Amino acid sequence: MNLHDIATQAIAAVNPPVPFIVKRSMGYTTEPDGHRTPYYQTWNVMLQLQSLDSKELEHMNSMNIGGIMRKVYLDGEWRSVDRRTGGGGDLFVDTDGVEWLFVHALESWPGWTAGVIVKQVPKP
């Protein structure tokens, strides 16, 4: 029995999931001039978006992470940037084209993750 699926269906009745495009970081290429260009694998997902509660906001503040944040629930295992393994750096793009960086996994279970995404400022 997958309790996450049962809970997701119940929550979706009052807070429907929203479509996003995932840009999962697959590393980078290095140009001849030394400039690094990230590359991504992309696909469509549905995310359950919520606001962070006060303890989660306090936790993010203690990690010196600020900006416009949302809590997301999504299928799969996700992680923030991990310099040791070179993983993370995944972006989520909403229907308006706004990019959100996955910065922290609050909960990680087999088959799903609750995490924090932060709105990215567009480059001029």
N, C-alpha and C positions, 0 to 999 in steps of 0.2 A: 504494500500500500504506500503510495507516494503522497504524504501529507501536504507537501508543497503544492502539488497540483490541485488538491482539494481546496486549500486556502486561497490559491490564486484565482480559482473560479469564483469563490465567494466574494473576494475583494473586487474582482473585475465588475461585479454587478453595481458597485457604487463608485469605483475608480478604475475606469477602463484602461487597459494597456495602450500605449501609444507607439507608433512606428518610428524606428530609428534605423540608420545605416551604421553598421559597425565597421570601423577601420582598424583591424587587429594588426598591431605592429609586427612586422616580419624582419626587422633589422634596418639596415641602411646600405647604400652604395657610396663609395668614396670616389669623387671626381678627380681628374688629374691634378686640379689645383688644390686638392685636400678638402674641398667642401663636401659635407655629408648630406645625402638626400635620403630621407626615410622612405620606406615602401611598405605598403599595407595590403592585406587580404581583406576584401570587403564582402559583406552580405547584409541582408535585411533581418531585423529582429523586432520583437515587440517588448517594450519595457514597461514595468510598473513603476511610475514616478511618485515619490512622496517627498514631503519636507523632512528635514532632519529634526530630531527632538533636541531638547536643551543639552542633554548629556553628550549627544553626538556632536553638536556644535562646539561644546566646550572641548571635547576630545580633538576635533579638527583644529581649533584655535591653539591648543597646546602643541600641536605638530607644526604650527606656523603656516597653516593652509587657510587661505581666505578666498573671498570672491563669492560669486553666486553659485550655490551648491544645491544639489538635489540627491536624495537617496534613491537608488535604483534597485530593483529586484529583477534578476534575469537568469535564464537558464545557462548552465555551464559554469566552469571554474574560471574566475578572473582575478587578476592581481594588479597592483600598482607597479610603478617602475621599480625594478630590482637590478641595481647596477652589477651585482655579483653574477647573476645569470644572464643579464642582458635582456630580460623579459619585461613585459608591460609597455606602457606608453600608448595604450589603446584609446582610440577616439570614437565617440558616438556622435553622429550627425543627425540633428532633428529635421523635421519637414521644412523648416525655414532656412536650412543650410547652416545653422549655427553648430559649431563644434564644441563638444564637451569632453574633457579628459578624465579618464577613470583614474582617481588618485588614491583610493583606499578601499580595501575590502573590510567591511564591518563584520560580516559573517560569511563563511565559506563552508558549504556542505556538499556532499556528493550530488551533483546534478544542478545545483543552483548557488548563486552568490547574491548577497546584499552588499552594496558598495556605495561609494560617494563619487559623483561626477562634478566637475567644476567647469563652468562656462569659460571658453577661451576668447580672448580679445582678438578680433581680426587684425591681421598685419596690414599696414597701409600699403 
